[in-house]
Amino acid sequence: MYAGQDPIAKRPHYLTETVPAGTTHIDTVAEKVLTRLLNQVDERRGPRTNATVGQLIDAYLEVVDIDRTTMRGWRGKVKNHIRPQLGMTPLTKGKTRCHDT
């Protein structure tokens, strides 16, 4: 289900949830999943990005207004300390996933 544009990656993304094969009353379960996804989109509760901590930091560093020397120091700290530990960490988590197209 279309869930809007990723504010960081600037790409459309979709909420999905898989109903396992063999589920009893699969039609009823699928309808409940659809209703839940529709509610998430309506209430804007769905994850709004597939971005990682590293991508968020990169986007911030592109727009922040700081001195060149300060920027150089921040980039060094991000490169040496933050990105290796947290760079690939997703900003959102949960059983409902967003997909870029």
Buried (B, 14 or more C-beta within 10 A) or exposed (E): BEBBEBEBBEEBBBBEBEBEEEEEEEEEEEEEBEEBBEEBBEEEEBBBBBBBBBBBBBBEEEEEEEEEEEEEEBEEEBEEEBBEEEBEEBBEEEEBBBEEE
